[in-house]
């Protein structure tokens, strides 16, 4: 009897339960889940927008070597550093005669990046010596023995530059191998060594480097060329990734950059025990100086790339700004 009653009454109860459950679900979904639904939608849109951008090397019939992989969006893990760096720059602009400054940071452990004032353009000055270095090493890959070629330095070049940070120079009447000239160009930032190298550089190799990195082709004879901080960083990234030169030449380039004797910028913010591969450059005019530096900082078992470009009235303030930014970045990433 009980089982028969149960079968007769279960259907109405079941239908009623389904109706009430549907109403409740509609009510909860409509009134309580809109925020959650919007969050999910925003996350999906963010995920769709922040896809990885992949750059490959063109010009080969069967392969496309990988150059760079980047998220289009800046890394959330670097947000605090970006805020601190922005505050430092604004303080220097307000009180120390800095006109503007830009920063690019690439953190390799999580493959995150961030940039401050990344659209500002700068004259690279001696930073242009890094692409010259890469071009010569590429020439040596294509024709082994290039670095052993000897060049005579028989007269000073007419270099229209006011140099604030001076170091060792090549000597008139002396013959140098290209390898030795590269060392003077990078380690001591010698402009005569650079000019002598430029006179023997295959311009098509340099132009191909810019084309391969998707940069505006430079006018070799022009006095000015401009980079944003992120654009310039591509040269250092190519060296660290060994994605443009072979591994041996990439290692050679980084080792040479590790001997750069400029200690008034990024080095001031990093302990002497920490290895860095770096290059500085100065440019601008007497009324508005420019001082820049780029460095791969080898922090423990990981590394990061930091490029800082600055404009202002005083090189001392600019170098201090670079050092202070370096110190904040190192402290945050070291922790």
C-alpha positions in Angstrom: 0.0 0.0 0.0 2.8 2.4 1.0 4.7 1.8 -2.3 1.6 2.4 -4.4 0.9 5.7 -2.6 4.5 6.7 -3.1 4.4 6.2 -6.8 1.2 8.1 -7.2 2.4 11.1 -5.2 6.0 11.3 -6.3 5.3 12.9 -9.7 3.6 16.1 -8.4 6.2 16.5 -5.7 9.0 16.1 -8.2 7.4 18.6 -10.6 7.0 21.1 -7.8 10.6 20.7 -6.7 11.9 21.2 -10.2 9.8 24.4 -10.6 10.9 25.8 -7.3 14.6 25.0 -8.1 14.3 26.7 -11.4 12.9 29.8 -9.9 15.6 29.9 -7.2 18.3 29.3 -9.8 17.0 32.1 -12.0 16.8 34.5 -9.0 20.3 33.7 -7.7 21.8 33.9 -11.2 20.1 37.1 -12.0 20.6 39.0 -8.7 23.7 37.5 -7.1 26.0 36.3 -10.0 26.1 39.3 -12.2 29.4 40.5 -10.6 30.9 37.1 -10.8 29.7 36.7 -14.4 31.2 40.0 -15.3 34.5 39.0 -13.6 34.6 35.8 -15.6 33.9 37.8 -18.8 36.6 40.3 -17.9 39.1 37.6 -17.2 38.3 35.9 -20.5 38.7 39.2 -22.3 42.0 39.9 -20.6 43.2 36.4 -21.4 42.2 36.8 -25.0 43.9 40.2 -25.1 47.1 39.2 -23.4 48.1 36.4 -25.8 51.8 35.7 -26.4 53.5 37.6 -29.2 56.0 35.4 -31.0 58.8 36.8 -33.2 60.6 34.5 -35.6 63.5 35.1 -37.9 62.6 35.1 -41.6 64.5 34.4 -44.7 65.2 30.7 -44.5 63.5 28.1 -46.8 62.8 25.5 -44.2 63.1 26.9 -40.7 61.9 30.0 -38.8 64.2 30.4 -35.7 62.5 31.7 -32.6 63.7 35.2 -31.6 61.4 36.4 -28.8 58.2 35.4 -27.0 56.3 38.1 -25.0 53.0 38.5 -23.4 51.3 41.6 -24.9 50.4 42.7 -21.4 52.8 43.8 -18.7 53.4 41.3 -15.9 51.3 41.7 -12.7 54.3 40.6 -10.7 56.2 43.7 -11.7 53.5 46.2 -10.8 55.1 47.2 -7.5 58.4 47.8 -9.2 56.7 49.9 -11.9 55.0 52.1 -9.2 58.3 52.6 -7.3 60.2 53.4 -10.5 57.6 55.9 -11.6 57.7 57.6 -8.2 61.5 57.9 -8.4 61.4 59.4 -11.9 58.7 62.0 -10.9 60.8 63.0 -7.9 63.9 63.6 -10.1 61.7 65.6 -12.5 60.4 67.7 -9.7 63.6 68.4 -7.8 66.7 67.4 -9.8 66.4 68.8 -13.3 65.4 65.6 -15.1 63.2 66.2 -18.1 62.0 62.6 -18.6 63.1 59.0 -18.2 62.0 55.7 -19.6 62.5 52.2 -18.2 62.2 48.7 -19.7 62.5 45.6 -17.4 62.4 42.0 -18.6 62.4 39.4 -15.8 63.4 36.0 -17.3 62.3 33.6 -14.5 58.6 34.2 -15.2 59.1 35.9 -18.6 57.4 39.0 -17.4 58.1 42.6 -18.5 57.1 46.2 -17.7 57.8 49.6 -19.1 57.6 53.2 -18.0 57.2 56.0 -20.5 57.9 53.5 -23.3 56.9 55.7 -26.2 59.5 58.4 -25.5 62.3 58.4 -28.1 66.0 58.9 -27.4 69.3 59.3 -29.2 71.2 56.2 -28.3 74.7 57.7 -28.3 77.2 54.9 -27.5 74.4 52.4 -27.0 74.6 52.1 -30.8 77.9 50.2 -30.3 76.0 47.1 -29.3 74.3 46.6 -32.7 77.7 47.3 -34.3 79.2 44.5 -32.1 76.4 42.1 -33.1 76.9 43.0 -36.8 80.6 42.2 -36.6 80.0 38.9 -34.9 77.4 38.0 -37.6 80.0 38.9 -40.2 82.5 36.5 -38.5 79.9 33.8 -38.6 79.4 34.2 -42.3 83.2 34.5 -43.0 85.3 33.1 -40.1 88.4 35.1 -39.5 86.9 38.6 -39.8 87.7 39.3 -36.1 91.4 38.6 -36.8 91.7 41.1 -39.6 94.1 44.0 -38.8 93.4 47.7 -39.2 95.8 50.6 -38.9 94.7 53.6 -36.9 96.6 56.4 -38.6 94.6 59.5 -37.7 92.0 60.7 -35.3 88.4 60.9 -36.5 86.4 64.1 -36.5 83.8 63.0 -33.9 81.4 65.7 -33.1 80.6 64.6 -29.6 81.1 66.0 -26.1 82.1 63.1 -23.9 81.6 63.3 -20.2 82.6 59.8 -19.3 86.1 59.3 -20.8 88.3 56.2 -20.6 91.1 54.4 -22.6 91.6 55.1 -26.3 93.4 53.5 -29.2 96.7 55.1 -30.2 97.6 56.7 -33.6 100.1 54.7 -35.6 99.1 51.4 -34.0 97.6 48.4 -35.8 94.7 46.6 -34.1 92.7 43.4 -34.9 89.0 43.9 -35.2 88.7 41.8 -32.0 90.8 44.3 -30.1 88.9 47.2 -31.6 85.6 45.7 -30.4 87.0 45.4 -26.9 88.0 49.1 -26.9 84.5 50.0 -28.3 82.6 48.1 -25.6 84.9 48.0 -22.6 86.1 51.6 -22.9 83.4 53.1 -25.2 86.2 54.5 -27.4 84.8 56.5 -30.3 87.9 56.3 -32.5 87.8 52.5 -32.3 84.1 52.7 -33.2 84.7 55.0 -36.2 87.5 52.7 -37.5 85.2 49.7 -37.2 82.4 51.6 -38.9 84.6 52.3 -41.9 85.1 48.6 -42.3 81.6 47.4 -41.4 79.3 45.8 -44.1 76.3 48.1 -43.9 74.0 45.4 -45.3 74.7 43.2 -42.3 73.8 46.0 -39.9 70.7 46.8 -41.9 69.6 43.2 -41.9 70.0 43.1 -38.1 67.5 46.0 -37.8 65.2 44.4 -40.3 65.3 41.0 -38.6 64.4 42.7 -35.3 61.6 44.6 -36.9 63.2 48.0 -36.3 63.3 51.0 -38.5 66.3 50.8 -40.8 69.0 53.3 -39.8 70.5 55.8 -42.2 74.2 55.0 -41.9 75.3 58.5 -42.8 72.7 60.3 -40.6 73.8 62.0 -37.4 70.7 61.0 -35.5 68.7 57.9 -34.9 66.1 57.3 -32.3 65.0 54.4 -30.1 62.3 53.8 -27.5 63.5 52.0 -24.5 61.7 48.8 -25.4 63.0 48.9 -29.0 66.6 49.2 -27.9 66.3 46.4 -25.5 65.8 44.0 -28.4 69.6 43.9 -29.0 70.4 42.8 -25.5 67.5 40.3 -25.5 68.9 38.8 -28.7 72.3 38.4 -27.1 70.9 36.8 -23.9 68.6 34.5 -25.8 71.4 33.5 -28.3 68.6 33.8 -30.8 70.4 35.9 -33.5 74.0 35.0 -33.1 75.2 31.4 -32.5 75.7 30.4 -28.8 79.5 30.9 -28.9 79.2 34.5 -30.3 76.3 35.4 -28.0 78.4 34.2 -25.1 81.4 36.2 -26.4 79.2 39.4 -26.8 77.8 39.1 -23.2 81.3 38.4 -21.8 82.7 41.5 -23.6 79.8 43.6 -22.2 80.5 42.3 -18.7 83.8 44.2 -18.9 82.3 47.6 -19.6 84.0 49.9 -17.1 81.1 52.3 -16.6 80.2 52.2 -12.9 78.1 55.4 -12.5 74.7 53.9 -13.4 73.2 50.5 -13.0 76.3 49.1 -11.3 75.6 51.5 -8.3 72.4 49.8 -7.6 73.8 46.2 -7.7 76.3 44.6 -5.3 79.8 44.3 -6.7 79.5 40.5 -6.4 76.7 40.4 -8.9 77.7 40.0 -12.5 76.3 42.3 -15.1 76.7 42.7 -18.9 76.1 46.3 -19.7 76.7 49.3 -22.0 76.0 53.0 -21.4 75.5 55.8 -23.9 75.5 59.6 -23.7 74.0 62.0 -26.2 71.9 65.1 -26.4 72.9 68.8 -26.4 74.6 71.1 -23.9 71.2 72.3 -22.8 69.6 68.9 -22.5 71.8 65.9 -21.9 70.9 62.3 -22.4 72.4 59.4 -20.5 71.3 55.8 -21.0 72.3 52.3 -19.8 71.3 48.8 -20.5 72.3 45.7 -18.5 71.7 42.0 -18.1 71.9 41.4 -14.4 72.7 37.9 -13.4 70.9 37.5 -10.1 71.7 34.2 -8.5 70.4 31.5 -10.8 68.1 33.8 -12.8 68.6 37.0 -14.7 66.8 40.2 -15.7 67.3 42.9 -18.3 67.1 46.5 -17.3 67.3 49.5 -19.8 67.0 53.1 -18.6 67.1 56.1 -20.9 67.1 59.6 -19.4 67.1 63.3 -20.4 68.0 66.3 -18.2 70.3 69.1 -17.4 73.0 67.4 -15.4 74.8 64.1 -16.1 75.4 63.5 -12.3 71.6 63.7 -11.6 71.0 61.4 -14.6 73.5 58.8 -13.5 72.2 58.9 -9.9 68.7 58.4 -11.3 69.8 55.3 -13.2 71.6 54.0 -10.1 68.5 54.5 -7.9 66.2 52.8 -10.3 68.7 49.9 -10.6 68.8 49.6 -6.8 65.0 49.4 -6.4 64.7 46.8 -9.2 67.5 44.7 -7.7 66.0 44.9 -4.2 62.5 43.9 -5.3 63.7 41.0 -7.6 66.2 39.8 -5.1 63.4 39.4 -2.5 
